[in-house]
Amino acid sequence: MTLILVRKTLKDFRISLTVVCVLLFLFQMLWAHVAWRISADILPSFSIGGVTIDFVRNVLFKGSGQIIQSIMGGAEIDISKTFHLMSIAYVHPLTFIILCIWAVGRSTETVAGEIDRGTMELLLAQPIRRSHVILASLVVDMTAIPLLCLSIWGGTYLGTWLMGMQESGLAENLHVDPWRFLPGLINVACFVFAVSGYTLLLSARGRFRSRVMGLATLVTLVMFLVNVIGQLWPAMEWLRPFTIFYHYLPQPMILHEHWSTAEVWQHLGVLAGIGAVGYAWAWWSFCKRDLPAPL
Amino acid sequence: MLLQTEQLTKNYGRFRALDNLNLQVAPGEIFGLLGPNGSGKSTAIRLMLGFLRPTSGRALIDGFDCWHQGYRARAQVSYLPGELRLYENMTGRQLVRFLSGLRGRPHFPDLDKLAATFDIDISRPIAQLSSGMKRKVALLQVLLPRTPLLILDEPTNTLDPTMRDVLLDQLAKARQEGQAVLFSSHVLAEVERVCDRVGILKQGHLATVQQMSELREVRRIQATFAEGSADLTGPPDLPGIKECRVERNRLSCEYDGPLPPLLGWLANHQVTDVHIEPLGLGGIYRQLHGTDA
């Protein structure tokens, strides 16, 4: 039964899933081109004119430029290295906006979408448990999230290959090993799962998909702003751990060969925990609630 | 009993939508649930399907609690919603297969035959179908699994007269095969035609339950006598006469006795016009709700 629901959901979302995967793939490819241009063309041309990398960094990341730096991944990023520049694509707003749109859009459909459309009544008139609906959503997430991650990595791999960044004879600052990006995808996957989890919770308690979608978007946006403001304003720093974006850290897992530290696992645990609690709470809420009549 | 409700009650906040409903439906019985809008019909049905959690009391289908064991209870039920919403991106065939798959029975050999009976093209996308056609598709998924209990919420809405007849025949056939049907409707003629018993809800209460066979034996008599006729002094003194009214030269009463004595009495008076018809649900419904449906 769960499998039938999973198959139906995947069929319903096949176009949007394909579009999201293609967008992520293309963006990573495009970013490989951008990173190559910066590392191989733009920065060397600055050095010819006597402008050092440190000078560029100071100009770029001073004052309000800190926002750019925090969005790019913080102080750890060395813009002279193509590998570091490539990792920015994993925390680029476009990447997580696409991921959030997918997670919010799909999870709002699971309960609130069916209720809003009036088809939940038809579905639950069959001998299926309400928990099957939530379980099917989890299986869809477990199927779709790896596909999204693979699309991101596929774009990185193809982009770096097309730009010649994988060639062994390159200067160290230009060489990129695409396999180093794979661990970062664990964080990306946990992030999508977290967004999906809390959105499903809102969906399981909601009636109108548009309202749930608006609310989930608002929650995500507030967390994003709190995280950015917290980086710029020390008084707000303590709020950052309460946002998913504080824990969205694929870059350390990409940049450090020995990424498996307690801190990294802690961030992964928080993201996975938010997703799991969201799912569990959504299951509990949905199983207890009255099903409203279609309007 | 296949379907049983015990003191079934549902409150929405402070508003009591259903109040201590006690109802039984036996296998092979068609039970009609009547009542005006807001009388609690849909709430009762939604409680039976486990869509709503009872405030108190319980509903049982084949011994399974509809809320706590909803999954098992619904395995015995096929349901046709009153407000029909289908997956518009599917064809009729895909919808029937999808819903049947959820029942663990993805294939029905009778699908095409029943679709032909209802004169419906199930290869067309549901989005392209009229509301009547959509209802026919939904009826296919209700009738095909041959579950012990069919719950139909205003099933003839949007069906043309021919298809109403087809549906009512299908329900009669289901009864012959031992299936029970709980049937909510506003159309009294349909309920009278197929139901064995009817329950009439009023403001959340089950106001009355009537055996249709008993109801069919009661006749409504309306007779007009010649002006100035001196012999109409009162109602006929016959066993079975009730609810009798005499106004000037008009007589109106209900009668559940044999016809010959009544006809004999009428023959002895100067009758200018007479109507004898089964009382039916209309009379009962009017008594409870003031107007005919």
HADDOCK unambig.tbl for C-alpha pairs under 7 A between the chains (distance, minus, plus):
assign (segid A and resid 1 and name CA) (segid B and resid 102 and name CA) 5.26 0.50 0.50
assign (segid A and resid 4 and name CA) (segid B and resid 102 and name CA) 6.95 0.50 0.50
assign (segid A and resid 118 and name CA) (segid B and resid 85 and name CA) 5.35 0.50 0.50
assign (segid A and resid 119 and name CA) (segid B and resid 85 and name CA) 5.47 0.50 0.50
assign (segid A and resid 119 and name CA) (segid B and resid 86 and name CA) 5.89 0.50 0.50
assign (segid A and resid 119 and name CA) (segid B and resid 87 and name CA) 6.80 0.50 0.50
assign (segid A and resid 125 and name CA) (segid B and resid 49 and name CA) 6.50 0.50 0.50
assign (segid A and resid 125 and name CA) (segid B and resid 74 and name CA) 6.54 0.50 0.50
assign (segid A and resid 125 and name CA) (segid B and resid 79 and name CA) 6.27 0.50 0.50
assign (segid A and resid 126 and name CA) (segid B and resid 74 and name CA) 6.12 0.50 0.50
assign (segid A and resid 126 and name CA) (segid B and resid 75 and name CA) 6.90 0.50 0.50
assign (segid A and resid 126 and name CA) (segid B and resid 102 and name CA) 6.52 0.50 0.50
assign (segid A and resid 126 and name CA) (segid B and resid 103 and name CA) 6.51 0.50 0.50
assign (segid A and resid 127 and name CA) (segid B and resid 71 and name CA) 4.80 0.50 0.50
assign (segid A and resid 127 and name CA) (segid B and resid 72 and name CA) 6.56 0.50 0.50
assign (segid A and resid 127 and name CA) (segid B and resid 74 and name CA) 4.88 0.50 0.50
assign (segid A and resid 127 and name CA) (segid B and resid 75 and name CA) 4.78 0.50 0.50
assign (segid A and resid 127 and name CA) (segid B and resid 102 and name CA) 6.96 0.50 0.50
assign (segid A and resid 127 and name CA) (segid B and resid 103 and name CA) 6.14 0.50 0.50
assign (segid A and resid 128 and name CA) (segid B and resid 71 and name CA) 5.48 0.50 0.50
assign (segid A and resid 128 and name CA) (segid B and resid 102 and name CA) 6.95 0.50 0.50
assign (segid A and resid 129 and name CA) (segid B and resid 71 and name CA) 5.46 0.50 0.50
assign (segid A and resid 290 and name CA) (segid B and resid 51 and name CA) 5.93 0.50 0.50
assign (segid A and resid 290 and name CA) (segid B and resid 52 and name CA) 4.52 0.50 0.50
assign (segid A and resid 290 and name CA) (segid B and resid 53 and name CA) 6.10 0.50 0.50
assign (segid A and resid 291 and name CA) (segid B and resid 51 and name CA) 5.08 0.50 0.50
assign (segid A and resid 291 and name CA) (segid B and resid 52 and name CA) 5.97 0.50 0.50
assign (segid A and resid 294 and name CA) (segid B and resid 83 and name CA) 6.69 0.50 0.50
